[in-house]
Amino acid sequence: MRLQQIPLTCLALLLAVSLSTELHAQTTISGELVGLITDPSDAVVPDADVEIRDLAKGTIQTTKSDQEGVYRFFFVAPGRYTLTVTHGGFRDETRTVDVLLGPPVSANVRLAIARVSTKLTVSDEAPLIRAENGDVSTTVTQKQISEIPNPGNDLTYIAQTTPGVVMNTETSFAVFSSLGMPGTSNLFTVDGMNQNETASNTGLTGASNLMLGQNQIQEATVVSIGYSGQFGGAAGANVNYITKSGGNDFHGNGQYFWNGPVFNANDWFNNAFQQRRPFSIANQWAGSLGGPLRKNKLFFFFDTEGIRVLLPQSLFVVIPSPQFETATIRNIDSKFGPASASDAFYKKIFSLYNDATGADRATSGNFEDPLGCRGFSDQPTGLGISVPCASHFFTTRGIPTTDTLTSGRVDWSASDSDRAFLRVQYDAGHNPVYTDPISPLFDFDRKISWWQSQLVETHTFGSSAAGQFLLAASYYDLTEQLTHFSEALAAFPTALFFGSDIFSPLALLNSGPVDARPATRYQVAADVVKTRGNHKFGFGGNLQRIYWTSRLYGLQALGILTVQTLDAFYQGGVDPVSPDRDFTWLNQSFAAGESQRISFYDLGLYSQYEWRARPNLALTLALRAEHSSNPACQRRCFTRIAGTFGSVSYDPNQPYSQGILVDQEHAFASSDKVLWGPRFSFAWQPLGPLHNTVIRGGIGVFYNPVPTYLAVRLSGNPPQVNNFAIIGDNMAPGEQTNLFTDAAASNKAFVDGFGKGKSLAQIQATVPHFSPPGLVTPGQRIHSPQYQRWSLELQQAFGADTTVGVGYFGHHGIHEFVQDPNENAYGFGSLPARLCASPPIPPCADPRFRDVAEAKTDAVSNYNGMIVSFR
């Protein structure tokens, strides 16, 4: 990154916080309290003494109103405070205010003449009108969080109650979409720490696929559009959570929810198939305790919560019929011999199917056809004519899911100017990824172990400046593997899948018995604000550094057999009479190494200027600069095409080593250096600052990070990982000629040919049935998706707890991520009609590669919408 391109203010901040990371000033772990002090004639009152006292901890902060009568408290811990205003010639005013997580809360005070002390207690509900900037946000209080029906205590569900948020309907794993933005545009933080899975830009979850922790959350703020410079790392909603802390009084809670068979009717399918109601149970618990370690100084908070669920899964199982098994073994023995590898392989398959729980009550045919032969027929045996090929039965199986979270937090009020807290959290559990319909031996399990910790320190510099600092780290270990690893591979050496649902799959995930990618994350951040009269300046920086140890290269290492037709299976893998139709397809990969170390970082710097142009008009101008690094591999493991796929030669006589770039340290040939995000917003109270009407709006540029799973795929390209699709041979391992031997021969020929500079034709001369590998390649330049966003919103409050809002929101997206998995397809529609010869005459497809997926960032999007909300 060329640092000289960054403004001097940002450069100075970068030098000061060279290790800074993901924290967004007041808006991810703290709030801000501002207000206007006036006399009975609504004239401003400067130089008034203002004090806030934390009702839970007893800590005190003080400031004075400026020449415009405005007071401000920065980086205030969310909670309930007593606000006291004193000034000579006026009565002391005392009221209770709630400081919320997120954008500033306004608490205006009108002083009365005389010196009689009075106390005014306002409503317990939080102020619903925000008039300090144009950010579009919603704060959900602790009371609201506790009262929202939320089975599972999933934190992301809280955000779905805010205006403009809808459940995600895209094909990604994102939970929701906000104001028309992609579901992968949201950023989650807990106590300022990034909680996103950078591979897919979605929220991290525990083993239950839930983001546990609701019982420890004090407040949540959903910033749908954050024009303030501190918001970065994602272009959509920033969903920020702050955890509870202890106080001067001991407090805690305990919850337990149970649901079992006594409360649930039998499933419709169970009734239809005359099956008894299966066992099911759901246990959900939470408990916390907080209090003082030293009154007014040191406090603790402890929380534990979790879930254990067993939900039966309905399984519609189709297995070979006894008649088909007998006929198939007879046919296999006639072709290969009774002592052949095919005979042993088929008998193992049939034995596993016959031992399936429920096979003894199977009825003829499949669930649609009384014969279940899918077009197959054999005159001598009557199969497909009057004799069934399949049997079917219905059953249920359930495997428990467990997920437990434990956390502890210690807060320290060192002085009126310094406070800090340290928090540690551990989340662990497991859940079933795949429940095998044939045998529990082949179940696939996910285990997650997740440590994280944050240290946050806040310091005030007199009454006009403050700073906040975050140091955080986490370790997230997700491992997916066969539940009974050794036993599963001993029972069946590969995976078997049938096209057209001929039979239920057998040992489907044996093909890749282990899938893991532990991630270590470090974060540091700093934010500073300074006021001078009716001007406010903000500076901040953040850096996130992530290290992956990718162990995803064993996918399909043992191969997966896909039987296209029943005739192919009957003939041992391929029917020599109709090999183009009746065949078995083997997908198998060969990796040069078991793991790779991949690292990347995200750096963000911002500067911001806020001007209170009039008591009822606030203007904010911000500039944010971001840089997302080009992922780096410690052992130079990235490989890609030497250019865009459309620009390289398709000549089959070009050596593979000339067409593929190997030993690349960085994933992409080129990526963005600096992402500039200028933003402007305003908040205007047309009826004056003491009225509850506000018009806010803004316009700005925001960026999404490039999904880093693309880096993992580029580290799995040939010759690092070679994936072959083999057809036209026998399916049984160990047979004299078979698909597995062909795949191994293709891999050996490719590795040898690549090292010796051979072309496709030269390799095929050595291995006539050589199968070209497939690969993934990026475009010539990978951009971070950019969104130009704008909004205009009117809000009107009625009393202390009701507000109506009408808003218009829009965006224009460019450089959006899209992947074309058919870049090398041919033979139908408008695609090339054939493979290229030498020399290539376009249009034609590249014969050196099987399938090519090219990742690009050239998609665009537009959104315009109106939201009407009532709270």
DOBA-368962 format. One line per 10 residues: for each residue z, x, y of C-alpha. Coordinates in steps of 0.02 Angstrom, whole numbers. Layout:
REM residues N
Z:X:Y ~ ...
END
This chain:
REM residues 871
0:0:0 ~ -45:68:173 ~ 120:55:265 ~ 40:94:433 ~ -39:-78:428 ~ 130:-163:436 ~ 203:-201:609 ~ 332:-76:671 ~ 472:-203:656 ~ 433:-230:472
416:-43:442 ~ 586:-10:518 ~ 662:-142:406 ~ 575:-70:253 ~ 653:100:286 ~ 823:19:308 ~ 815:-83:149 ~ 697:18:40 ~ 772:-60:-115 ~ 779:-238:-50
735:-391:-155 ~ 724:-577:-173 ~ 841:-661:-46 ~ 793:-781:90 ~ 929:-768:225 ~ 1021:-930:256 ~ 911:-1031:141 ~ 945:-973:-36 ~ 1131:-934:-43 ~ 1199:-991:125
1179:-1112:268 ~ 1187:-1110:455 ~ 1286:-1218:575 ~ 1222:-1246:752 ~ 1264:-1369:887 ~ 1255:-1416:1070 ~ 1416:-1436:1171 ~ 1407:-1556:1319 ~ 1526:-1641:1440 ~ 1539:-1831:1467
1386:-1825:1582 ~ 1284:-1735:1447 ~ 1281:-1574:1546 ~ 1292:-1419:1437 ~ 1458:-1327:1422 ~ 1439:-1137:1409 ~ 1573:-1014:1353 ~ 1668:-1140:1245 ~ 1773:-1069:1102 ~ 1708:-1132:934
1799:-1106:769 ~ 1760:-1159:591 ~ 1889:-1153:452 ~ 1843:-1164:268 ~ 1948:-1305:198 ~ 1945:-1232:23 ~ 1976:-1048:59 ~ 2063:-1053:228 ~ 1945:-922:302 ~ 1903:-932:488
1749:-887:589 ~ 1736:-895:778 ~ 1602:-889:912 ~ 1565:-951:1089 ~ 1433:-1067:1158 ~ 1296:-980:1257 ~ 1230:-1020:1431 ~ 1131:-1165:1357 ~ 1288:-1237:1277 ~ 1228:-1191:1103
1338:-1112:967 ~ 1282:-1040:802 ~ 1363:-981:640 ~ 1249:-879:526 ~ 1252:-856:337 ~ 1389:-986:314 ~ 1443:-1020:135 ~ 1402:-1203:96 ~ 1556:-1312:95 ~ 1671:-1419:202
1739:-1349:365 ~ 1850:-1400:508 ~ 1756:-1374:672 ~ 1864:-1349:826 ~ 1795:-1335:1004 ~ 1906:-1288:1152 ~ 1869:-1259:1336 ~ 1975:-1261:1491 ~ 1975:-1430:1577 ~ 1924:-1525:1419
2017:-1597:1272 ~ 2010:-1498:1110 ~ 1890:-1579:988 ~ 1914:-1561:800 ~ 1801:-1634:668 ~ 1755:-1608:488 ~ 1578:-1548:450 ~ 1481:-1511:293 ~ 1378:-1353:295 ~ 1233:-1370:176
1131:-1245:80 ~ 967:-1215:169 ~ 902:-1247:344 ~ 1026:-1260:489 ~ 1141:-1409:504 ~ 1169:-1479:679 ~ 1342:-1533:736 ~ 1338:-1578:921 ~ 1503:-1603:1013 ~ 1534:-1701:1173
1696:-1644:1257 ~ 1809:-1765:1351 ~ 1903:-1728:1510 ~ 2090:-1681:1500 ~ 2189:-1567:1387 ~ 2258:-1688:1259 ~ 2219:-1626:1086 ~ 2126:-1748:979 ~ 2052:-1746:807 ~ 1892:-1833:762
1845:-1847:580 ~ 1661:-1883:548 ~ 1584:-1959:392 ~ 1599:-1862:231 ~ 1412:-1875:206 ~ 1303:-1728:257 ~ 1192:-1742:412 ~ 1020:-1801:361 ~ 923:-1746:515 ~ 872:-1563:534
813:-1521:710 ~ 818:-1331:714 ~ 646:-1290:640 ~ 493:-1366:557 ~ 540:-1328:376 ~ 521:-1476:259 ~ 676:-1479:149 ~ 798:-1589:56 ~ 977:-1543:12 ~ 1061:-1618:-141
1250:-1613:-127 ~ 1377:-1582:-264 ~ 1421:-1766:-268 ~ 1239:-1816:-288 ~ 1211:-1685:-422 ~ 1358:-1749:-523 ~ 1300:-1929:-510 ~ 1116:-1904:-555 ~ 1087:-1954:-737 ~ 1031:-1790:-812
1041:-1774:-1002 ~ 1043:-1590:-1043 ~ 1107:-1534:-871 ~ 935:-1463:-830 ~ 935:-1388:-654 ~ 750:-1418:-626 ~ 776:-1605:-645 ~ 873:-1608:-482 ~ 716:-1561:-386 ~ 622:-1709:-458
729:-1828:-356 ~ 664:-1760:-189 ~ 519:-1834:-87 ~ 345:-1774:-133 ~ 393:-1710:-305 ~ 307:-1780:-460 ~ 315:-1732:-642 ~ 186:-1600:-684 ~ 31:-1664:-776 ~ -62:-1499:-783
-85:-1398:-942 ~ 42:-1266:-887 ~ 226:-1261:-935 ~ 278:-1305:-757 ~ 401:-1449:-741 ~ 345:-1528:-578 ~ 224:-1520:-432 ~ 275:-1534:-249 ~ 163:-1604:-112 ~ 4:-1578:-211
33:-1394:-248 ~ 6:-1324:-424 ~ 157:-1335:-537 ~ 154:-1145:-551 ~ 185:-1127:-363 ~ 373:-1160:-365 ~ 507:-1028:-348 ~ 683:-1053:-418 ~ 835:-953:-360 ~ 1019:-960:-409
1136:-875:-285 ~ 981:-793:-211 ~ 919:-718:-374 ~ 742:-755:-431 ~ 743:-863:-588 ~ 554:-868:-617 ~ 460:-813:-771 ~ 330:-702:-690 ~ 210:-712:-837 ~ 170:-894:-799
256:-922:-629 ~ 372:-1054:-699 ~ 561:-1066:-708 ~ 655:-966:-838 ~ 747:-1070:-967 ~ 871:-1046:-1105 ~ 838:-1077:-1289 ~ 843:-1266:-1262 ~ 695:-1252:-1141 ~ 816:-1312:-1007
882:-1218:-857 ~ 1066:-1246:-892 ~ 1202:-1234:-761 ~ 1219:-1401:-673 ~ 1408:-1402:-690 ~ 1424:-1240:-590 ~ 1309:-1292:-448 ~ 1385:-1336:-281 ~ 1224:-1380:-191 ~ 1037:-1372:-211
902:-1367:-78 ~ 719:-1403:-111 ~ 616:-1325:29 ~ 448:-1410:4 ~ 366:-1310:144 ~ 460:-1162:218 ~ 377:-1103:378 ~ 523:-985:409 ~ 476:-805:370 ~ 610:-782:237
516:-895:116 ~ 398:-800:3 ~ 359:-759:-176 ~ 276:-928:-207 ~ 171:-1046:-104 ~ 249:-1210:-162 ~ 427:-1273:-161 ~ 574:-1152:-150 ~ 713:-1229:-257 ~ 876:-1143:-216
1045:-1168:-299 ~ 1215:-1105:-244 ~ 1358:-1097:-369 ~ 1536:-1158:-345 ~ 1678:-1042:-297 ~ 1867:-1050:-308 ~ 1982:-1098:-165 ~ 2165:-1100:-117 ~ 2196:-1244:-237 ~ 2165:-1243:-423
2026:-1361:-473 ~ 1918:-1389:-625 ~ 1834:-1517:-735 ~ 1792:-1555:-914 ~ 1649:-1658:-986 ~ 1591:-1702:-1159 ~ 1446:-1813:-1209 ~ 1406:-1864:-1386 ~ 1265:-1965:-1462 ~ 1241:-1994:-1647
1164:-2109:-1778 ~ 1288:-2248:-1744 ~ 1209:-2274:-1572 ~ 1027:-2262:-1625 ~ 910:-2375:-1721 ~ 797:-2308:-1856 ~ 629:-2236:-1806 ~ 478:-2351:-1815 ~ 389:-2235:-1938 ~ 542:-2223:-2048
548:-2410:-2060 ~ 361:-2420:-2092 ~ 375:-2296:-2236 ~ 539:-2372:-2297 ~ 639:-2215:-2259 ~ 824:-2215:-2219 ~ 879:-2169:-2045 ~ 892:-1977:-2039 ~ 1041:-1886:-1970 ~ 1034:-1848:-1784
1165:-1790:-1661 ~ 1179:-1730:-1481 ~ 1329:-1636:-1413 ~ 1337:-1588:-1230 ~ 1488:-1512:-1144 ~ 1544:-1429:-984 ~ 1707:-1362:-915 ~ 1759:-1262:-764 ~ 1914:-1193:-679 ~ 1933:-1113:-509
2075:-1060:-398 ~ 2158:-922:-298 ~ 2194:-746:-355 ~ 2265:-710:-183 ~ 2282:-850:-57 ~ 2153:-847:83 ~ 2082:-685:14 ~ 2029:-681:-168 ~ 1966:-826:-276 ~ 1893:-852:-449
1783:-981:-533 ~ 1740:-995:-718 ~ 1615:-1113:-799 ~ 1551:-1144:-975 ~ 1427:-1275:-1030 ~ 1305:-1302:-1169 ~ 1209:-1416:-1283 ~ 1187:-1434:-1470 ~ 1055:-1557:-1526 ~ 982:-1601:-1694
835:-1719:-1681 ~ 736:-1759:-1838 ~ 550:-1728:-1829 ~ 428:-1849:-1909 ~ 309:-1758:-2027 ~ 150:-1835:-2095 ~ 111:-1723:-2244 ~ -51:-1714:-2341 ~ -56:-1606:-2498 ~ -184:-1577:-2638
-184:-1711:-2771 ~ -142:-1659:-2951 ~ -321:-1698:-3002 ~ -393:-1589:-2865 ~ -275:-1446:-2909 ~ -327:-1451:-3092 ~ -512:-1458:-3051 ~ -499:-1319:-2922 ~ -407:-1199:-3038 ~ -536:-1234:-3173
-677:-1196:-3051 ~ -590:-1040:-2982 ~ -562:-972:-3157 ~ -744:-1003:-3203 ~ -800:-901:-3052 ~ -669:-762:-3044 ~ -577:-769:-3209 ~ -402:-831:-3257 ~ -326:-660:-3222 ~ -407:-643:-3051
-324:-625:-2881 ~ -401:-793:-2833 ~ -318:-880:-2980 ~ -146:-810:-2932 ~ -175:-850:-2746 ~ -226:-1030:-2778 ~ -84:-1059:-2899 ~ 38:-995:-2768 ~ -36:-1115:-2641 ~ -23:-1264:-2757
152:-1217:-2811 ~ 212:-1217:-2631 ~ 131:-1384:-2596 ~ 205:-1461:-2754 ~ 380:-1399:-2712 ~ 379:-1481:-2541 ~ 521:-1604:-2515 ~ 442:-1775:-2537 ~ 296:-1718:-2645 ~ 369:-1811:-2794
344:-1978:-2705 ~ 173:-1940:-2632 ~ 38:-2073:-2649 ~ -148:-2048:-2672 ~ -263:-2008:-2528 ~ -219:-1965:-2350 ~ -153:-2079:-2213 ~ -327:-2145:-2176 ~ -426:-2141:-2339 ~ -372:-2183:-2518
-465:-2031:-2585 ~ -438:-1908:-2442 ~ -588:-1800:-2487 ~ -663:-1786:-2312 ~ -842:-1799:-2375 ~ -819:-1686:-2527 ~ -874:-1749:-2698 ~ -895:-1675:-2871 ~ -989:-1775:-3001 ~ -915:-1696:-3159
-734:-1723:-3107 ~ -759:-1882:-3006 ~ -673:-1805:-2855 ~ -724:-1896:-2697 ~ -804:-2033:-2800 ~ -660:-2118:-2887 ~ -532:-1978:-2902 ~ -425:-1931:-2750 ~ -425:-1755:-2679 ~ -264:-1776:-2581
-93:-1855:-2588 ~ 15:-1897:-2440 ~ 195:-1935:-2395 ~ 303:-1958:-2243 ~ 465:-1863:-2216 ~ 582:-1804:-2081 ~ 664:-1637:-2050 ~ 782:-1581:-1915 ~ 838:-1408:-1859 ~ 978:-1392:-1730
950:-1321:-1556 ~ 1096:-1233:-1474 ~ 1112:-1163:-1299 ~ 1273:-1104:-1216 ~ 1300:-1038:-1040 ~ 1456:-947:-979 ~ 1481:-883:-803 ~ 1617:-811:-692 ~ 1625:-783:-505 ~ 1748:-692:-392
1747:-718:-202 ~ 1829:-599:-80 ~ 1863:-639:103 ~ 1891:-462:162 ~ 1908:-509:346 ~ 1847:-635:473 ~ 1686:-533:482 ~ 1660:-490:298 ~ 1651:-590:140 ~ 1574:-555:-30
1560:-624:-204 ~ 1516:-557:-376 ~ 1448:-668:-512 ~ 1406:-636:-696 ~ 1319:-758:-813 ~ 1269:-756:-997 ~ 1157:-883:-1083 ~ 1119:-877:-1269 ~ 1052:-992:-1403 ~ 911:-1032:-1522
791:-1174:-1559 ~ 654:-1210:-1684 ~ 479:-1168:-1622 ~ 394:-1234:-1778 ~ 459:-1343:-1918 ~ 351:-1313:-2069 ~ 302:-1474:-2160 ~ 293:-1389:-2330 ~ 440:-1269:-2343 ~ 589:-1216:-2236
544:-1037:-2283 ~ 406:-1042:-2152 ~ 506:-1112:-2006 ~ 487:-1016:-1843 ~ 636:-988:-1729 ~ 661:-938:-1547 ~ 816:-840:-1493 ~ 859:-804:-1313 ~ 991:-690:-1240 ~ 1000:-689:-1050
1118:-586:-941 ~ 1117:-592:-752 ~ 1230:-538:-610 ~ 1230:-548:-420 ~ 1331:-461:-285 ~ 1316:-539:-112 ~ 1397:-472:48 ~ 1393:-554:221 ~ 1444:-468:383 ~ 1449:-537:559
1422:-426:710 ~ 1520:-512:847 ~ 1467:-687:893 ~ 1279:-659:907 ~ 1223:-566:751 ~ 1248:-567:563 ~ 1177:-489:407 ~ 1174:-527:222 ~ 1141:-414:73 ~ 1103:-451:-109
1105:-337:-260 ~ 1057:-418:-425 ~ 1000:-378:-600 ~ 956:-473:-758 ~ 903:-445:-937 ~ 805:-581:-1026 ~ 769:-559:-1211 ~ 660:-690:-1294 ~ 617:-663:-1477 ~ 516:-782:-1584
503:-746:-1768 ~ 506:-819:-1942 ~ 679:-887:-1977 ~ 675:-816:-2154 ~ 568:-664:-2120 ~ 568:-570:-2285 ~ 572:-723:-2396 ~ 427:-805:-2303 ~ 313:-655:-2319 ~ 359:-635:-2502
318:-817:-2536 ~ 149:-815:-2449 ~ 64:-664:-2371 ~ -38:-748:-2235 ~ -63:-916:-2147 ~ -172:-1059:-2207 ~ -246:-1193:-2096 ~ -370:-1330:-2140 ~ -501:-1397:-2022 ~ -520:-1586:-2006
-338:-1607:-2065 ~ -391:-1591:-2247 ~ -217:-1536:-2300 ~ -61:-1495:-2200 ~ -54:-1312:-2145 ~ 41:-1190:-2252 ~ 147:-1051:-2176 ~ 54:-1076:-2013 ~ 151:-945:-1912 ~ 156:-813:-2048
4:-739:-1959 ~ 113:-661:-1824 ~ 292:-651:-1890 ~ 370:-577:-1730 ~ 338:-613:-1547 ~ 451:-534:-1415 ~ 449:-475:-1235 ~ 618:-418:-1165 ~ 619:-408:-975 ~ 734:-309:-860
737:-360:-677 ~ 815:-277:-525 ~ 830:-356:-354 ~ 901:-301:-187 ~ 879:-391:-20 ~ 938:-388:160 ~ 923:-510:305 ~ 979:-490:485 ~ 983:-618:626 ~ 1021:-591:811
1032:-716:954 ~ 1013:-684:1138 ~ 1028:-837:1248 ~ 908:-968:1182 ~ 812:-838:1081 ~ 843:-795:899 ~ 768:-649:804 ~ 765:-628:617 ~ 713:-484:504 ~ 718:-467:317
646:-385:165 ~ 644:-412:-21 ~ 587:-315:-173 ~ 584:-368:-355 ~ 556:-240:-490 ~ 523:-295:-670 ~ 504:-196:-831 ~ 431:-276:-987 ~ 436:-210:-1162 ~ 294:-310:-1236
297:-334:-1424 ~ 161:-466:-1431 ~ 34:-361:-1523 ~ 78:-424:-1696 ~ 0:-594:-1667 ~ -118:-630:-1811 ~ -75:-462:-1888 ~ -65:-543:-2059 ~ -214:-654:-2024 ~ -240:-841:-2020
-363:-923:-2139 ~ -451:-1078:-2072 ~ -539:-1175:-2209 ~ -683:-1271:-2131 ~ -720:-1392:-2274 ~ -644:-1445:-2438 ~ -797:-1379:-2529 ~ -764:-1205:-2458 ~ -587:-1212:-2525 ~ -646:-1277:-2693
-768:-1130:-2708 ~ -641:-995:-2667 ~ -678:-977:-2481 ~ -864:-1001:-2463 ~ -997:-1104:-2549 ~ -1146:-989:-2583 ~ -1262:-1140:-2579 ~ -1213:-1189:-2401 ~ -1125:-1037:-2324 ~ -1164:-1088:-2145
-1067:-1250:-2165 ~ -943:-1226:-2305 ~ -846:-1069:-2264 ~ -674:-1002:-2224 ~ -638:-911:-2063 ~ -512:-768:-2053 ~ -439:-716:-1886 ~ -346:-552:-1898 ~ -291:-420:-1773 ~ -252:-235:-1792
-140:-151:-1661 ~ -131:33:-1622 ~ 53:16:-1573 ~ 196:-106:-1591 ~ 252:-111:-1409 ~ 204:-62:-1232 ~ 307:-35:-1075 ~ 234:-130:-926 ~ 307:-134:-750 ~ 267:-214:-583
351:-260:-419 ~ 340:-384:-275 ~ 381:-327:-99 ~ 404:-442:50 ~ 445:-407:233 ~ 459:-530:376 ~ 501:-545:559 ~ 538:-708:647 ~ 563:-769:824 ~ 644:-937:865
646:-1006:1041 ~ 748:-1155:1098 ~ 622:-1199:1234 ~ 720:-1354:1283 ~ 880:-1428:1214 ~ 773:-1549:1114 ~ 629:-1430:1068 ~ 635:-1282:949 ~ 486:-1169:913 ~ 475:-1043:771
347:-905:751 ~ 353:-798:594 ~ 250:-661:513 ~ 272:-616:330 ~ 190:-470:239 ~ 189:-466:49 ~ 127:-345:-82 ~ 115:-381:-268 ~ 87:-222:-366 ~ -52:-195:-489
41:-198:-658 ~ 63:-24:-729 ~ 77:32:-911 ~ 185:182:-951 ~ 68:239:-1090 ~ -95:192:-1000 ~ -124:47:-1119 ~ -243:-61:-1017 ~ -424:-78:-1069 ~ -560:-182:-987
-747:-196:-964 ~ -823:-65:-848 ~ -857:-194:-711 ~ -870:-382:-711 ~ -939:-451:-873 ~ -1093:-517:-785 ~ -1134:-347:-710 ~ -1125:-235:-863 ~ -1265:-194:-982 ~ -1283:-309:-1134
-1383:-178:-1228 ~ -1324:-172:-1410 ~ -1376:11:-1415 ~ -1252:59:-1279 ~ -1101:145:-1359 ~ -941:45:-1354 ~ -852:189:-1269 ~ -970:174:-1120 ~ -946:-14:-1102 ~ -755:-16:-1114
-638:78:-998 ~ -486:143:-1093 ~ -324:231:-1047 ~ -306:133:-886 ~ -138:146:-800 ~ -162:-13:-698 ~ -217:-183:-763 ~ -343:-227:-627 ~ -484:-125:-552 ~ -434:-188:-380
-304:-305:-306 ~ -240:-357:-135 ~ -146:-225:-37 ~ -59:-326:98 ~ -47:-516:107 ~ -20:-575:285 ~ 67:-742:310 ~ 74:-799:493 ~ 169:-961:520 ~ 213:-1077:663
325:-1230:666 ~ 417:-1343:787 ~ 555:-1474:789 ~ 560:-1598:933 ~ 686:-1735:968 ~ 590:-1846:1089 ~ 743:-1952:1134 ~ 854:-1802:1164 ~ 966:-1690:1059 ~ 1104:-1820:1043
989:-1947:959 ~ 937:-1957:778 ~ 749:-1949:795 ~ 652:-1790:756 ~ 468:-1747:743 ~ 432:-1585:652 ~ 275:-1498:599 ~ 196:-1331:563 ~ 54:-1230:494 ~ 57:-1070:393
-16:-959:259 ~ 70:-939:91 ~ 32:-845:-71 ~ 60:-865:-256 ~ 81:-712:-368 ~ -52:-678:-499 ~ 16:-732:-670 ~ 66:-569:-752 ~ 32:-630:-929 ~ -145:-572:-891
-80:-393:-894 ~ -12:-419:-1070 ~ -181:-485:-1126 ~ -270:-334:-1050 ~ -152:-220:-1145 ~ -205:-310:-1304 ~ -392:-273:-1285 ~ -491:-163:-1402 ~ -471:-24:-1450 ~ -282:-48:-1420
-284:-211:-1518 ~ -438:-260:-1615 ~ -461:-443:-1661 ~ -594:-496:-1784 ~ -660:-663:-1844 ~ -729:-644:-2019 ~ -829:-772:-2120 ~ -938:-775:-2274 ~ -825:-705:-2410 ~ -686:-752:-2531
-519:-801:-2457 ~ -397:-729:-2584 ~ -320:-561:-2536 ~ -348:-437:-2677 ~ -511:-515:-2737 ~ -650:-389:-2768 ~ -731:-440:-2603 ~ -632:-543:-2480 ~ -609:-584:-2297 ~ -458:-471:-2276
-551:-319:-2345 ~ -697:-360:-2230 ~ -580:-371:-2079 ~ -500:-204:-2122 ~ -672:-126:-2143 ~ -728:-194:-1975 ~ -574:-122:-1892 ~ -596:48:-1973 ~ -779:54:-1926 ~ -743:3:-1746
-601:127:-1720 ~ -706:267:-1797 ~ -863:215:-1703 ~ -775:199:-1537 ~ -703:373:-1551 ~ -873:446:-1598 ~ -972:354:-1465 ~ -1065:239:-1585 ~ -1159:81:-1538 ~ -1153:-89:-1621
-1310:-51:-1721 ~ -1239:114:-1785 ~ -1076:30:-1839 ~ -1171:-112:-1925 ~ -1272:17:-2019 ~ -1108:78:-2095 ~ -1029:-94:-2118 ~ -1166:-227:-2134 ~ -1044:-372:-2112 ~ -958:-293:-1960
-883:-426:-1846 ~ -884:-380:-1660 ~ -714:-391:-1574 ~ -666:-510:-1435 ~ -583:-464:-1271 ~ -512:-521:-1105 ~ -572:-447:-942 ~ -527:-474:-758 ~ -648:-496:-616 ~ -692:-346:-509
-553:-391:-386 ~ -401:-497:-423 ~ -333:-590:-273 ~ -166:-676:-250 ~ -200:-863:-229 ~ -187:-911:-45 ~ -139:-1081:25 ~ -157:-1134:206 ~ -27:-1271:225 ~ 12:-1393:365
124:-1543:396 ~ 179:-1670:525 ~ 334:-1775:493 ~ 436:-1907:583 ~ 617:-1939:531 ~ 736:-2071:596 ~ 919:-2080:547 ~ 1018:-2242:544 ~ 1202:-2202:546 ~ 1272:-2056:449
1198:-2087:277 ~ 1026:-2168:295 ~ 860:-2095:350 ~ 679:-2148:344 ~ 538:-2022:348 ~ 349:-2030:361 ~ 251:-1870:339 ~ 74:-1805:321 ~ 51:-1648:216 ~ -102:-1548:169
-165:-1383:106 ~ -324:-1285:72 ~ -315:-1161:-72 ~ -428:-1011:-100 ~ -430:-868:-227 ~ -350:-980:-356 ~ -334:-916:-533 ~ -457:-979:-664 ~ -506:-914:-834 ~ -674:-940:-921
-649:-920:-1109 ~ -835:-944:-1144 ~ -908:-804:-1039 ~ -1009:-741:-1188 ~ -1053:-909:-1265 ~ -1232:-948:-1311 ~ -1339:-1068:-1410 ~ -1310:-1236:-1327 ~ -1335:-1328:-1163 ~ -1374:-1220:-1013
-1304:-1064:-1096 ~ -1416:-921:-1156 ~ -1511:-966:-1312 ~ -1484:-805:-1407 ~ -1401:-635:-1420 ~ -1476:-489:-1326 ~ -1592:-363:-1408 ~ -1623:-186:-1347 ~ -1676:-177:-1209 ~ -1592:-340:-1156
-1701:-473:-1076 ~ -1591:-599:-984 ~ -1533:-730:-1009 ~ -1447:-680:-1169 ~ -1270:-652:-1235 ~ -1189:-483:-1269 ~ -1196:-451:-1457 ~ -1063:-312:-1444 ~ -924:-438:-1421 ~ -877:-600:-1506
-789:-704:-1374 ~ -756:-644:-1197 ~ -630:-725:-1080 ~ -648:-674:-898 ~ -505:-705:-776 ~ -559:-736:-597 ~ -479:-787:-433 ~ -620:-885:-353 ~ -566:-1066:-371 ~ -530:-1176:-219
-428:-1334:-193 ~ -389:-1462:-59 ~ -249:-1587:-37 ~ -206:-1718:93 ~ -65:-1841:66 ~ 62:-1951:151 ~ 243:-1970:97 ~ 358:-2113:148 ~ 539:-2082:102 ~ 701:-2178:115
871:-2096:85
END
